[in-house]
């Protein structure tokens, strides 16, 4: 027969295991009937089907991320209406992130793991969603909406704690100036170009007579990992080094070398402390405190049991048992709270973004037919045909290409599956 102490602590251990089991996370992959999936994919480019399938099967918490991934692949493929619908859906959710509602309050809960929340992305990811939606408006010749969306991206970029880097996504101001230039508003174009130059001295500014804007996405995106004792801090690592470093757009037999526009690792890593980082730091501190309280309470319970077992006085024994009981309850509760507190940072990320964005503007009629990719030393790595969109009104044209295909990523976003 077990001594009283062993029976007591066996009960405590069983209770702790039961409570821990209650907090187990289950995978939330959604089953979609084949007929419904076929209908959903009917208007999507075949090369993007694995990404658009994940929009449905990935669940609500991954919806924004999967729409951005799929939308970018659709944009590269020239399915502009499909891409626009994806980015519109993502932006609707992104713009609701700061609302004062129960969902926002839930996001601040100590006990809700970051990875179980709906993905909205970091400021650089949200800014890029606005950038691509703005490019789609440019392709339509809708310059007013294009400018408004580019400036919406600047607003997302403004959510940085380090004041030195607020609203420094200079290419968004260049694109806002370009939209104004194509609209015929030279005054507004000049103002946006000046803002871009203030944020990034020396950044390339299109000439007033130019009518073609060519943009190239280069390389692979920055990665997210969890730092700290519990993985509570979001840490960015530089993207994998790739050989392609320069892009040349070829039009009418002439080469136009794209200039550097934006570095996404820089944008990611200069955001300063996010508000959620403070929340996660609080969760980590809470977890440490709860663990300490649990250990101390169980030590008190152990000592009180010693007194109860070996005391020859009934009153002393009863009091000691009462103390042991209270301490054990506190200890178990603290163990549960320590286990339930989930301070891990959300390391899901938009994995078909580029490392950097390069661009150049060209005169009217200079429609690119090829993009040539070069290594750092100027060696030719390969080429492809850019996708050119001409404003139906004949005002301007947009050429777009990528050194890495947007659909060449897995169906499931990085770090998006819940651990069992």
N, C-alpha and C positions, 0 to 999 in steps of 0.2 A: 504493500500500500504506500502511495506517495505521501511524504510529509506534507503538512498543511501549506508550507511555503511553496512547495513545488506545484501543488494543486492550484494555489492562488495565481502563480505566475504562468502556469499553463493556460489558465483562463484568460489572463491578460494577452498572452501571445496569440491565442485563438481569436480574440476580439480584434486585435490589430490586423491580423491577416484578413479577417472578414471585411473590415473597414477599407483596407487597401484594395481588396478585390472590387469593392463598390466603385472605386475611382478609375478602373481600367478603361482605356479608350478603345473604341472599336472603329474599324475601317468604315468609312461612310460612302463607299462607292455605290452609285445608283444603278440599278438594273433598268435598262431601257428596252422595251419590246422591239424586235427586229423591224417590224413595220414602221414604228414611230421613228426609229433611227434612220431608215431608208428615206423617209419623207423629209427629215431634217437635213440630210446630206444631199438631197436631190439637186440643189442649186449651188452647191459648194464645189470648188475645183477639186478634182480627184486627189491631187497631191496633198491636199490639206485635210482629207477625211479623218486621218488619225487624230488630228488636233481638234477638229470640230466634234468628233465623237466624245472627246474628253470634256467638252463644254457641258454635255448632258450627263455623262457618267461621273464626272469629277465632283459633283455635289455643289451646293450653294456656296460653301466657304471657299471654293476654288474657282467660282464662276468668273470673277473679274480677271484673274490671272489667265484662265484658259481662253477667255474672249480676246484678251490682248495678244496672246501667242498666236491664236488662229487668225485674228484680224490682220496681223502683220504678214502672215503667210499669204492670206488672200490678197492683200495689197500688192505684194511682190508679184503674184500671179496675174494681176490685172483685173481681178474680180472686185471692182471698186464698190459696187452696191453692197456686196456681202461684207467687205471689210468695213464700210461705213456703219453698217448695222451692228457689227461686233464692237467697234469702238464707241458707238453711241450707248450701247448697253453698259459697257464698262465705265464710261464717264458718268452715266447716271448714278451708278453706285458710288463711284469715287467722290462725286460732289456732295453726297449725303453723309460722308464720314464725320463731318464736324457738327451734324445736327444735334440738338438737345432733345434726345428721345431715349426710350428704354434700351434700344440697341446700343447706342453710344455709351449709356451707363453700364450696360453689361460688359462692354469692352474694358472697363476699368476694374472689373471684378478680380480680387486677389486669387480666387480659386479656379479661374478659367484659363487653361493653357493658351498661349498665343497662337499655336498652330491650329487650334480648333475654331478660331475666329474667321470671319470672312476676310479674305485677302483684299487689301486696297493698295498695297505697294508702298514703297518709299517715295520720297519726293521726286527723285530722278525718274523713277518708273512712271509715276503719274504724269510728270511733265512730258515724257516721251509719248504717252498715250494721246495727250493733247496735240503734240507735234504731228503725229501721223494722221490724226483726224483733220488737222489743219491742212496737211498736204492733200488730202482727199478733197477738201473744199477748193484748194487751188486748182486741182485738176478739173473741177467743174466750172471754174471761172467765177466762183462765188467768193469774191475777195473780202467782202465785209465780214462774212462768217469766218473765213480763214483767219483774218486778223484777230477777231474776237477769241477764237479758240487758241491761237498762239499765245495771246495774252493770258488766257486761262491757265496755260502751262506755266507762264511766269509766276502766276499766283501760287501754284503748287510749289514751285521752286523757292518761293519766298518763305516757306515754312522751315526756316533754318535757325538754329539757336545762335550760331556764330554770325554776328552782324556783318562781318567782312564778306561773307559769301551769299548774302541774300539776293535773290533775283539776278544771279549772274549767268543765267543760261542764255548767253549772248546770241546764239543762233536763232532763238525764238524772236528776238527783236529784229534780227536781220530778215527773217521770214515775214514778220509783221510789216517791215518797211517794203519788202518785195511785193506783198499783197497790195499795199497802198500805191506803189509805183505802177503796178499793173492796172489798178483802178483809175489811174490818172491823177492821183492826189500827191503831187510832188512835195507839198509842205509836210504832210503827215509822214511820207516816206523819209524825208530828211530828219524829222524828229526821231523816228525809230532807229535810223542808222546811227544817229548821234548817241542814242542810248546804248546801242550795241558797242560802239567804239569806246564809250566810257567804261563799260563793264569789261571789255577786252581790247585794250589798245592794240592797234595793228590788225584787227580782224578785217577780213576781206569784205568790201562793200560793193555791190553791183553798180555798174555805170548807169546813168539815167537812160541811155539809149538801149540797154540790154533788154531782151524779151524772152530769153530762155534760161531757166534755172535748173541746174543739174546737181543732183545730190547722190552721194554714195555712202552706204553703210559699210563700215570696215571692221573686220575682226569679230571677236567674241566678247560677251558682256562681263562685267565684274561679278564676283561670286559673293555669297553671304554665308558666314559661319557664326556659330555661337561662341562667345568668349566668356570668361569668368568661371567660378566654381560650379555653377549650375547651368552654364551656357546662357546666362541672362543678358549678356551684352551682344549687340549685333556688330559684327566685325566684317569689313569688306576686304577682299583680297583681289589683287590685280588679275585681269583675265589672262588666260593662257597666251603666251607669245605666239603669234602667227607670222608667216613670212610676208603677207601682203601688207604694205605700208603706204602705198600711194596709188592713186587712181587717175587715169587720163581719159577724158571723154573725147571721142573722135567724131567730128562733124565736118562734112564737106572736105574731107581730106586733111583737115587740120586738127592737131591735138590741143586740148584745153586741160591743163593739169589742175585737178581739184585742190583747193586749199583747206587747211585744217579748220574745222568748225567747232566741234565740241568733243570733250573727253568724258565719257560716262563714268569712268572710275573716279575721276576728279570730282564730278558732280555728286557721286554717291558718298565719297569719303570726306567731303567738306561740308556736310550738312550740319555738323555740330551735334549736340545731344538732342535726340527726339524726345517729345513729351512721353512717349511710351517707354523710353529707356528709364525715365525716372520711376514710372510705375513698376517696371520690371526690377529695378534696384530695390524698391520697397518690398516687392515680393520676396526677393532673395534675403533681405534683412529679416522679414517676417518668418521665413522658413528657418533661418538660423536660430532666431529667438525661440520659436516653437520647439525646435529640436532640443535646445538647452533646457527649456522648462520641462519637457518630457523626461529627460535624463535625470534632472534634479528631483522631480516628483516621484519617480520610480525608486530612486535611492532612499527618499524619505519613507516610502511605503515599505521597502525592504527593512529599514531600521525599525520601523514601528512593528512590523511582524516579529522581529527578533524579541522585542519587548513583550508582545502578546504571547508568544510561544513559551518563553522562559519565565514570565512573571508568575509569582505565587499569589498575587492579589487579584481577585476577580475584577475590582473596579479598574485597576491599572490595565489589566488585560483587555477589558471592554473598551477603555479609552484608546488604547494602542490600536486595537482592531478598527475602531472608528477612524482614527487618523490614517491608518493604512488604507482604508477604503476610499477616503476622500482623495488622498495622494495618488492612489492608483487610478481613480477616475480622471483626475487632472492629467496624469501622465498619459493615459490612453487617448484622451481628447487632444492633447498637445501633439502626440505622435500622429494622430489622424490629420490634424491641421497642417503639420509639417509636410506630411506626405501629399496632402491635397493641394498645397501651394505650388503652382507651376510657373516658375520664373523664366522658363526657357524663351529665348528670343525666337521670333518667327523667321526662319531662314529660307522660306520659299522665295524664288526670284524669277524674273522674266528672262528666260534663257535664250531667246532668239534676238535680243537686242544686240547692237554692235558694240565694239570697244570705243570707236570714235566715229564721228560723222564728218565727212569732207564734202565740199561743194564748190561750185564755180558758176558764174553767169556768162551768157554768150549773146551775141547780137541776134536780131530777128532772122529767122531762116536757118540758123545753125542748129539743126536738130540732130542730136547725137545718134549714131548708128552702132557705136561700139564703146565699151569701157575696157580699157587695158589696165590690168593690175600689175604693179611693180613691187619688187622687194626694196629694202632699204638702200641697196647699192644701185638701184635703177634697172635691175634685171627683170625681164618680162616673165610673169608667172602664168598668165593666161588672160582670156578676154571673154566677154559675153555681150549680148545685145541688151541695152537698157530698155525699160518700158517708158515710152514717151506719151504723155497726155497733153493734148493741145486744147486750149480754151475754146469752147464752141463759138465764142464771140470773136475769136481771132486775136485776143489781146496778148496773151503770153502762153508759154509752154513749160511743162515740167518733165524732166527726165529723171528716172530713179533706177538704181541698181544696187546690188549687194555683193560683197566678196564671199559671203557665206549664205547659202539659201536658207530662208526663214522656215521652210518646212522640214529642214534636216535636223530635227530634234525629236526626242521621244514623245509619245502621246501623253505621258504623265509628267507634270511639272516637277522640278527638283524639290525634294524634302516635303512633298505635299501629302504623303500617306501618313495616316495616324498609326502610331505604334500600338500594338495590342498589349 
